Amino acid sequence: MDSEHSDTTASDDLALKILVAGGFGVGKTTLVGAVSEIRPLRTEEQLSEVGQSVDDTAAVDRKTTTTVAMDFGRITIRSGLSLYLFGTPGQDRFWFLWDELATGALGAVVLADTRRLEDCFPAVDYFEHRCIPFVVAVNCFADARAYGAHDVAGALDLERGTPVVLCDARDRDSGKEVLIRLVEYAGRMYTARLLDSVR
């Protein structure tokens, strides 16, 4: 009886795939590492002189490594609901990996840095064109000018209703709130699409 109950419980568990995207050095690896309840998988390599011509480190001069494939972590939101987090590489030359990573994703977090908002335009465009629900999470760096969610939404020309939240990518609770907001938003989006399809 106990084994049957445990099998049923296990089969009822839901794991959702979430992407964490954004520009180079915006905090994607940090966010995945902060919220993951397992030791995160990282594919980081040291920045080299060879890459200086293609990696603009002017705004992130302390950055010494870069993700070359993906980051992976897992977090349990509540009993029976887990999120698998896939951090995407930020540089243009690794964008060919995005299509593979995006397959089957419920939604995405686009991390933004107000000192260089333009760096997250490609991620915003990517998810809008593929109708993948996403939230913009503004990583509040200490030396960045404070902007409100409305200002960021306007600057990025986001579609109406796209959530913009402020966060600290280093803080587990802050990161978890971002993910909860995404799951709630994606749920509403998919429900609305389902209702539209049956009308």
C-alpha positions, 0 to 999 in steps of 0.5 A: 500500500505504501509503495503504491501511494509513493508511486502515485505521489511521484507521478503527480510531481510536476517539473517545469523548464525555465530559461534564464537569459539576458546580456553578457555579465548580467547575473544569469549564473549568479541567479541560477546558483543562488536559487538552486537547491542542488549544486548547479552545473556550470559551463564557465571558461576563463575570459581570454585575450582572444575573446577581447575583440568580441566580448565587451567587458567595459561595464563588467570589468571584474568579470573573469569567466563566461558561460559557454553552453549553459548553467543548470539548477533546480528549485522546488517551489512547493510540494509537487512543483519543481523548476529546472533552470537553464541559464543561457550564454549571453554572447552573440556567438553562442545564440545557436544554443538558444533554440535547443535550450528553449525547446519545451520551456514554460517561460523565461526570465530576462535579466536586465541591468539598467546601466545597459538595458540594450543588452537584453533587447535580443532576449526580449525579441527572441521570446516575443517572436516565439510567444514564450512567456517571460518576465523581465527581472531588473538585477539591482546593482549597487552602482546602477541608477534606480528605475521603476518597473514602468520606466523599464517596460517603456524603455524596452518597449515591452508588450502590454502586461509583460511583468517587470520585477526588481531583484537581487540575483545573489539573494535566494528569496529574491530570485525565488519571487521572480520565478514564482511571478514567472510561473503565475504569469505563464500559467495565465498566458497559456490558459488565455491561449487555450480559451481562445483556441476553443472559442 
